Amino acid sequence: MAPAAWILGVTLLTALVATIVVRLGATRIALRALHRSRSRIDRFKLTKKPFIRETLLADEAIAQAVREHAAENSMDEGKAWSRVEVYIDEIVPFFNILTYYKIGLVVSRVLLNFFYKVSAEYAGRPSQGTLPRDAIVIYLMNHRSNADYVLVGYVLSGQVAISYAVGEWARTFPLEYIFKSFGAYFIRRKYREKLYHTVLERYVQLITRNGVTQGIFLEGGLSRDGKLGKAKIGLLDYVLGVAREPSMRRRLYVVPVAINYDRVLEDRSLLRELDAREGGKRPPRRAQLGEVVRYVWWNMARLVARRWRRYGRASVVIGEPFPLAPWLEQQERETGGLFAIERTERLARVQALSDSVIDRIAAIIPVTPVTLACAAIQSFDGDFISHEKLLARMGEMRDVLRELNARVIHREGSVEEIFDRAWRMLKMRRILVRVGAGYSVLPGNRPLVSYYANSISHLLGPFAEGVRERDQLPALAAGTVRAF
């Protein structure tokens, strides 16, 4: 289990235990917490699970899918309906105000600020107060770490409680119970059965139609090489399905969200997965468990010895919301109706929309001290760089970033102060060592330099090509259009 998943598990387990302890008077406490947060809850999130279950079981589209599934698999329709009930129970959450606002947010605030210096900013107008009251908002995000769920939920806690789509990795006790109590719904990312996807699609459209604010990681999974991945279109296509009803089209809005870290907790695990895809040997689970134990022991020792240092920045930039109605109207003009054309052509158009959102996210990726330092390091040939040249290159890159209106964290101060913050992390992780009047990259950690440099290389203008040329990570093959 990667460190981020372990930390997330501790966070959620703590939330579960605390929920049980404070059952008495839960409603009153929860409502007070909600009022203090000044957040908005989508009313449908409070709908009881049995009602949602009955609504889906009465859905004609699901009934048709059951008939087709039974015929294709020579199965009794009763057994097919039993599968539908299993899928509904697996997917549908049960949002709990107390768990989310009184416990989850408190625990996430403590842990996030223990590990990181959290920063959040808007690249344009904040969505709160600027959108119509009946707007259906979809937050589309890049995916850097499993901590993203906690980070974005914490940053937006004063506005809205987001419903996430969560993968199979969290379907273990107690993570499944707690994620569902946070309003997250589960999806099987590589499961191709048509009946399952019909149930999932109708559920996503049900909550969208009823105004539930959703958060979707557009890449479909964590970035293994630090770069933004290709957009996956499945969930967004399901959301767009509500636009078959003309009255829904004007209500749909998208908010791009960009996330970056000075340290991604599971970065080494992600790099090992990338290496395994290229034919490398994946370490056994016992070795991975040993790594987690060493990680916990090392950090506990640093804490006891009062040598604990936070892992730098965890930064979120929230882009300007934009309506989907103009895009839908354009499809109407060009095709005569997005939902009247062949499915393959519709998916190609949804892919183009998703790619345009990825471009918006790429433009607002926050530049943290470690990512800027790693990009500067990677722009040089050789493993030794003098102190003066490294600071000069960081200054040149920062000037380019500002000219291109990139989201540089301005509160970090001068280039010397930015490098000092980055140096603490690079030194602690033995990525960079001091040698005379300069620094040397330890060969075994060169992939980590590429991983962090890759997250901002597309923003570096004249330096971008040089940073990419020295990237030592294997290139991921271009993916085909897939649902998840």
Secondary structure, DSSP 8 states (H G I E B T S, - for coil): --HHHHHHHHHHHHHHHHHHHT-TTHHHHHHHHHHHHT-B--GGGGS-HHHHHHHHHT-HHHHHHHHHHHHHTT--HHHHHHHHHHHHHHH-----HIIIIIIIHHHHHHHHHHH-EEEEEESS--STTTS-TT-EEEEEE----TTHHHHHHHHTTTTB--EEEE-GGG-STTHHHHHHHTT-EE--TT---HHHHHHHHHHHHHHHHTT--EEEETTSS--SSSS------HHHHHHHGGGGSHHHHTTEEEEEEEEEES--TTHHHHHHHHHHHTT-----HHHHHHHHHHHHHHHHHHHHTT------EEEEEE---EESHHHHHHHHHHHS-TTTS-HHHHHHHHHHHHHHHHHHHHHT-EE-HHHHHHHHHHTSSSSEEEHHHHHHHHHHHHHHHHHTT-EE-GGG-SHHHHHHHHHHHHHHTTSEEEETTEEEE-GGGHHHHHHHHHTTGGG-GGGHHHHHHT--S-----------
